[in-house]
Amino acid sequence: MNYQDRITIEPGKRSGKPCVRGMRITVYDVLSYLAFGMTYQEILDDFPYLTQEDILTCLSYAADRERQTLLVQA
């Protein structure tokens, strides 16, 4: 999934954290809701301006960040 069109980073918004479509909800927010057990539908009900594609884009962004993480040997 191409997340570059949906994930925005603006220095003056949410301290420069990656946000969904320029809104004030961050990728971290969405991932936290999922990690705490919220379903896609619960998130969409609580935040009607989000779409299922937004949630999937957050997951894609996180997976790509994880893939790019370097292992540093101690």
Backbone as a ProteinNet text record, in pm:
[ID]
protein_1_A
[PRIMARY]
MNYQDRITIEPGKRSGKPCVRGMRITVYDVLSYLAFGMTYQEILDDFPYLTQEDILTCLSYAADRERQTLLVQA
[TERTIARY]
84.1	0	88.7	52	126.1	71.6	141.9	92.8	137	225.9	278.2	169.6	60.5	-46.7	-140.8	-136.9	-230.7	-165.2	-37.6	32.8	110.5	81	144.9	224.2	331.6	413.6	431.4	378	386.2	446.8	555.7	624.2	532.9	434.4	349.8	227.1	210.7	92.1	133.1	79.4	106.9	256.8	332	478	551.6	497.3	563.5	546.3	453.9	429.3	350.4	367.8	292.4	142.6	65.8	-78.9	-151.5	-278.5	-362.3	-423.8	-392.6	-450	-452	-347.6	-337.9	-424.9	-495.2	-579.4	-492.5	-553.8	-478.4	-472.6	-517.8	-506.7	-379.5	-296.1	-166.7	-174.5	-72.8	-57.8	-50.7	23.2	35.4	-101.1	-187.2	-321.6	-395.7	-397.1	-470.3	-410.6	-278.5	-214.5	-241.8	-244.6	-273.9	-414.9	-511	-648.2	-655.9	-587.1	-585.8	-516.6	-406.1	-330.6	-410.9	-498	-581.4	-707.3	-719.8	-827.9	-947.8	-942.2	-1055.1	-1060.3	-1179.2	-1195.6	-1193.4	-1176.8	-1183.8	-1315.7	-1424.3	-1555.8	-1570.4	-1515.8	-1521.5	-1445	-1329.6	-1251.9	-1329.9	-1386.6	-1462.3	-1586.7	-1648.8	-1765.3	-1724.7	-1609.6	-1563.2	-1506	-1452	-1389.5	-1445.5	-1565	-1633.5	-1561.3	-1464.7	-1389.3	-1278.1	-1251.4	-1154	-1223.2	-1143.6	-1193.5	-1114.6	-1166.8	-1093.1	-958.2	-954.4	-828	-727.6	-774	-684.9	-620.7	-700.8	-648.7	-546.3	-578.7	-485.3	-357.2	-370.8	-253.4	-163.4	-221.6	-142.2	-66.3	-131.7	-64.8	48.5	25.2	127.4	247.2	219.2	325.5	409.5	343	414.4	496.7	442.6	515.7	639.9	627	741.1	847.5	805.6	901.8	975.3	902.8	964.5	1064.4	1027.9	1115.7	1245.3	1237.4	1354.7	1439.9	1393.3	1468.3	1596.1	1707	1835.7	1865.2	1923.9	1967.9	2111	2132	2265.1	2318	2434.7	2495.3	2563.7	2544.5	2605.7	2750.5
-118	0	124.4	220.5	344.9	442.4	456.7	540.3	686	715.5	850.7	954.3	914.6	1009.4	1030.6	943.4	951.2	989.3	964.3	996.6	1125.7	1225.2	1355.6	1389.5	1462.2	1508.1	1658.4	1732.5	1878.4	1923.3	1999.5	2039.2	2103.6	2182	2252.4	2175	2053.7	1975.6	1851	1837.2	1722	1695.8	1803.1	1799	1725.3	1731.6	1669.7	1519.5	1463.9	1319.7	1287.9	1167.2	1128.2	1126.7	1199.3	1210.7	1152.6	1125	1070.3	1185.2	1190.9	1286.9	1430.8	1472.1	1610.5	1644.1	1545.6	1569.5	1562	1581	1581.4	1444.1	1341.2	1205.9	1142.5	1090.5	1037.4	887.8	842.2	698.4	627.3	685.2	626.9	611.6	711.7	704.1	581.8	568.1	456.9	323.5	312.5	186.5	154.6	256.5	235.5	181	237.2	187.8	40.6	5.6	-134.6	-222.9	-174.8	-252.4	-276.4	-182	-197.7	-278.7	-330.2	-422.8	-365.4	-238.5	-183.3	-247.1	-271.3	-323.7	-206.3	-239.6	-135.3	-59.8	-134.1	-70.5	21.8	-16.9	69.9	200.3	190.2	310.3	398.4	337.3	413.2	477.3	409.7	466.9	586.5	575	682.8	801.3	773.5	876.9	866.4	920.4	901.9	962.7	1049.2	1108.1	1015	906.3	806.6	703.6	638.3	530.1	404.1	291.2	166.5	173.9	241.5	257.8	337.5	434.5	508.8	414.9	326.6	231.5	139	87.3	-1.2	73.2	199.9	280.1	296.7	315.3	325	196	84.3	-45.1	-61.8	-20.8	-28.9	59.1	178.6	270.9	209.5	153.1	92.1	-28.2	-108.7	-225.3	-180.9	-76.2	-26.7	30.6	102.9	155.9	42.8	-62.2	-178.4	-246.3	-256.9	-320.5	-241.7	-111.4	-26.5	-13.8	-67.6	-59.6	-142	-80.1	-147.6	-214.7	-331.6	-401.2	-359.7	-306.1	-262	-363.5	-420	-516	-443.5	-494.9	-432.1	-471.8
0	0	0	-79.1	-87.6	16.4	126.9	235.8	222.1	128.4	117.1	88.2	25.5	-4.5	113.3	213	325.8	457.4	472.3	596.2	573.9	656.1	642.1	767.5	746.3	858.5	842.1	939.5	938	1070.6	1066.4	1190.1	1294.7	1254.8	1350.4	1396.3	1347.4	1381.9	1459.2	1579.4	1667.5	1682.1	1693.3	1713.2	1601.3	1481.9	1367.6	1357	1435.8	1427.9	1301.2	1246.6	1127.3	1156.2	1074.4	1090.7	969.3	989.4	883.2	803.6	677.1	581.5	631.4	699.8	744.5	863.8	916.1	1034.2	1159.5	1273	1398.4	1464.5	1397.6	1452.1	1395.7	1485.9	1443.7	1414.7	1344.1	1320	1454.2	1548.6	1681.6	1748.7	1735.3	1793.9	1740.7	1609.3	1546.6	1589	1586.8	1626.3	1773.2	1857	1999.5	2019.3	1947.2	1957.8	1918.4	1811.4	1767.8	1871.9	1926.7	2025.1	2152.5	2186.8	2305.4	2279	2155.6	2126.7	2055	2017.4	1942.6	1803.9	1756.3	1620.9	1522.5	1395.2	1292.9	1307.4	1323.1	1327.7	1447.8	1562.2	1680.3	1656.1	1592.1	1560.8	1463.9	1361.3	1262.6	1324.3	1419	1487.6	1574.3	1643.1	1730.7	1652	1534.7	1452	1310.4	1288.1	1159.9	1039.5	1063.5	952.8	904.3	976.2	930.8	843.1	759.8	675.5	706.3	659.8	678.7	606.5	494.4	422.6	505.8	583	672.7	774.8	830.9	930.1	865.7	749.5	679	641	607.3	574.1	695.9	813.1	936.4	961.9	940	957.3	856.5	734.3	630.2	664.6	712	752.2	864.3	964.6	1077.3	1031.5	942.1	891.5	814.9	736.5	660.8	753.6	855.8	954.3	1025.5	1058.3	1124.6	1031.2	905.9	807.7	793.1	807.8	790.5	915.7	1026.5	1151.9	1140.6	1177.9	1171.1	1304.8	1298.4	1418.4	1448.5	1567.8	1607.9	1710.1	1680.2	1770.3	1885.9	2007	2125.1	2137.7
[MASK]
++++++++++++++++++++++++++++++++++++++++++++++++++++++++++++++++++++++++++

